[in-house]
Amino acid sequence: MEKKLKIGIIGAGIQGVCNALFLQKKGYEVTLFDKDEPGNLSASYGNAGHFSPYASIPLNRPDILIDVPAMLLSSSGPLALKWNYVPKMIPWFLKFLKNCSTKNMMHTAKYMHQILDLALPAYDELFDQIDLSGLVENKGIMYIWNDKNLKSRQLEINIRNEIGAEQQLLNQKEIHDLEPNIKKIYHAGVFLQKS
Ligand SMILES: Cc1cc2nc3c(=O)[nH]c(=O)nc-3n(C[C@H](O)[C@H](O)[C@H](O)COP(=O)(O)OP(=O)(O)OC[C@H]3O[C@@H](n4cnc5c(N)ncnc54)[C@H](O)[C@@H]3O)c2cc1C
């Protein structure tokens, strides 16, 4: 009799759990290991719960280099550093910088898109086995912005066009038609159906 292959997976976040389920479906015996209670302090516990196959644009991009100094200096900015950790971070930071070139950014975006494009059908395959009524919605996501000269938005739109990610650009009226309750502070937006 053929011996059943046993597989151990370290980490019981969404990655570990999904891999374990797919391997079980293929008939393997799988054990999940985690140093904590599953989902306890992991990223998979505290995220926004949004399936985002469109999110293939990496953080490493040429325009981030211009934004980072202002983010660090602002007390309410999205980036904070422990300054005594900076020396340890330098090797990582140099690699981060290297990947901010347009060429490397596009390389990452292209392959992220290929992987993420498979995410929704893969989730559907798992979801088919459980009752999800009322838990998952497929309504797409809309991003809006109020600065008509925001270069980063244009960069993101161009990248999505280049890698073939589906997107629908929205003008003020279209945003209002989709979400009439948002105050009209916006200039334009983009709707991402696949999410
Ligand atoms: C605030 C926030 C919002 C987010 N919103 C979204 C969103 O809306 N949509 C989206 O798609 N993504 C979102 N993300 C990203 C998403 O949550 C993560 O990419 C995803 O959860 C990562 O899953 P993971 O299984 O790789 O890692 P984790 O969920 O971090 O799981 C890793 C597990 O491995 C365990 N582990 C680590 N080291 C060891 C070890 N040595 N031995 C044993 N166990 C170990 C940890 O305890 C942990 O349980 C968000 C993230 C954050 C932080």
The ligand as an ORCA input file, in Angstrom:
! r2SCAN-3c Opt
* xyz 0 1
  C      -4.071     46.387      9.047
  C      -4.027     45.426      7.880
  C      -5.047     45.434      6.942
  C      -4.989     44.552      5.865
  N      -6.039     44.502      4.983
  C      -6.043     43.587      3.993
  C      -7.172     43.434      3.138
  O      -8.186     44.084      3.288
  N      -7.091     42.527      2.134
  C      -5.964     41.737      1.951
  O      -5.956     40.924      1.003
  N      -4.897     41.835      2.757
  C      -4.909     42.721      3.783
  N      -3.841     42.808      4.626
  C      -2.709     41.904      4.401
  C      -3.063     40.484      4.864
  O      -3.711     40.516      6.112
  C      -1.762     39.672      4.955
  O      -1.072     39.719      3.724
  C      -2.073     38.203      5.246
  O      -2.936     38.077      6.359
  C      -0.763     37.468      5.496
  O      -1.093     36.144      5.799
  P       0.023     35.135      6.193
  O      -0.644     33.812      6.435
  O       1.113     35.175      5.176
  O       0.696     35.740      7.525
  P       0.098     35.870      9.010
  O      -1.369     36.067      9.041
  O       0.966     36.864      9.712
  O       0.369     34.432      9.615
  C       1.670     33.966      9.888
  C       1.553     32.981     11.034
  O       2.835     32.356     11.195
  C       3.105     32.233     12.574
  N       4.545     32.139     12.718
  C       5.461     33.072     12.369
  N       6.691     32.627     12.655
  C       6.544     31.378     13.181
  C       7.454     30.415     13.672
  N       8.773     30.625     13.662
  N       6.959     29.248     14.143
  C       5.621     29.015     14.152
  N       4.713     29.897     13.706
  C       5.176     31.065     13.221
  C       2.491     33.477     13.198
  O       2.201     33.279     14.584
  C       1.212     33.650     12.372
  O       0.082     33.021     12.942
  C      -3.877     43.670      5.711
  C      -2.856     43.671      6.669
  C      -2.941     44.522      7.744
  C      -1.839     44.445      8.786
*
